[in-house]
Amino acid sequence: MLSSTRRLLPSASSLTSNNCSIASRATSMMFSRGMTILSSESKEEFKKENYNARMAKTRRPVSPHVTIYSFPICALASITTRVTGCALSFGAAGLGALELIGGNGTALSLMSDIGNSGLVLSSGAKFAVAFPIVYHYFGGLRHLVWDNAPDMLTNVDVEKTSYGLIGASVLVSGVALVV
């Protein structure tokens, strides 16, 4: 597959340069970098092979799939903030569409029916509404603090506030179940 390999050695002009010291000239002469030149034939062969076949030849592992990758808590908190924002938007649009299609008071009667349907369903519905509101609100406050105090934006502090954001959101949403 590889047609030839050349060694790159320093040129005579770089050796006589005033910027290079004697030690760096000696070092550059000892260490040279190999350069691979592909012929047009090997280039075409490379294009024909698929990725898995090339990795099997080199005996290197294929990159792991995203499902086995462990996301850091900061990434999960950021993703959750975005998801709760989308959920709030779709929920508001759904309630608006329900009012437009069903007429005045339809959304209120639906919420009233869910509230009277039993403890498990009403508690789940309250949490499903309260958590996105609380989480997205607290996430916005966290970003407001970071915008005004960027020195708090260190890896350790971001991880701490991510755990705090999740914990406070679950706690406040849990309190909303009782109210």
Beta strands, then each sheet from edge to edge (+ up, - down):
strand 1: 4-8
strand 2: 33-37
sheet 1: 1+ 2-
end
